[in-house]
Amino acid sequence: MFDDTFCKLHEKNKEIKMMGIWGKDGLELERKYFSGAVEIDLELAGAEMADIISKLDSLKFSLEKYFIKLHFHGYFLIIFSVTPEYFLMLITNPSIIPGKLNFYFDLYKHELIAAL
């Protein structure tokens, strides 16, 4: 469903180890690994991030567009809002260039939305 877009983002940002789409309900729609396994429980991480986003939403913050970056077990865990109900979660090497990643996410975001 999202494979082509995931590959395009990875092609431009080789530091990406994993990316996937999760709902704010904590359920994963799809994920893709690049260059080996990641030693992180992604089901738990996705569910916990969904819980955090939902809690922020309940505080009446405007969460239509958000970006979260955490240093997590030697990687960056990065969250981008895709729609009010879905987010993109990435695991990357810390050497990733955030501005470059943001540029390509914005460029391909419409493809992710169209696949939902």
N, C-alpha and C positions, 0 to 999 in steps of 0.2 A: 504494500500500500504506500509506504513512505520510502522504500528502498532507493529509488532514483535520486530523490532529494537528499537523503542521508549521504549517498555516495558523492554527490556534488559538493556538499558541505565539507566532507572529509577530504576530497581532492584539493580544496583550497586551504584546508587547515589540517595538515598531516598529524598534528599533535593530539587530535581527537582519538580516544581509545574506545569510547562507546557513546551512542546517543539513542534516545528513545522518546516516544510520546506517551505521556501519562495524563489521566484525567484528574480533576480536583477531587474526585472520589477515591483516588489512590490506586486505581486500576491501570495497568499498563496496556496500551494499544499495540505497540510494536517497539522493538529495540534491535540495534545492530552493533556488533562488535567489530573493531578494527585492530589489527596487530596484537592479538593475544588477549588473554583473560585479565580481568580486573578483580582484585581481591576485596571487593566491596559487595555486601548483600544488597543488590539493586532493588529487589522487591521491597525490602524494609526502607531503603533510602527513598524510593519513589513514594511510598505510602507516608513516610514522615514528612517529606517535602510538601505533599498534598495537604497534610494536616496543618503545617505551618502556613501555607498560602490561604487555606480556608479560614484559619484563625485571624490572619491579617484582614481578610475580606470582611469578617464579622465585626471588626473594629471600625468599619466604614471608611477604610482607606480606599482610594481609587486604584484598583489593581488591574485596570484594563491592559496596562503595559508595565511589566516589571522585569528586572534582571537581578539575579542573585548569584553571587560567586562565593564559594566556601573552599578553604584549603582543607582537604579531606584525605587523610592517609597517604600523603605524598602526591596527591593529584589535586586538580581543581574539579569541584562539582559545580557545574554552571546550569542555571535555570533561566529559560526565556519564556515569557508568556507567548502563546500562540493565539489563543482565543480566551474569552473569560472562563471557559470550562476546561481547557487543555494547556499543558506546558511541555516544552522540550527540555529534557534533562541530558546533559553531557558530562562525561568524565574525560578530562584532558590532562596532558602533561602540563606542569606549571610554566613551561616555556612558551605556551600559546600567547599570541598577541591579541588581547581583548578587542581592540579597535577593528582589526581585520576580521575576527570572528563575528562581531556585531554587524559589520558591513555585509558579509555574505549571508548571515541569518536574515537581515532585512531584505536582501535581494531574493532569497528563496522562500520567505515566509508564506507568500501567497500560494506556493505549491503545496506546502504543508496543510494550509487551510482548505484548499481544494480537495485534498485527499481525505479529509475528515468526514 
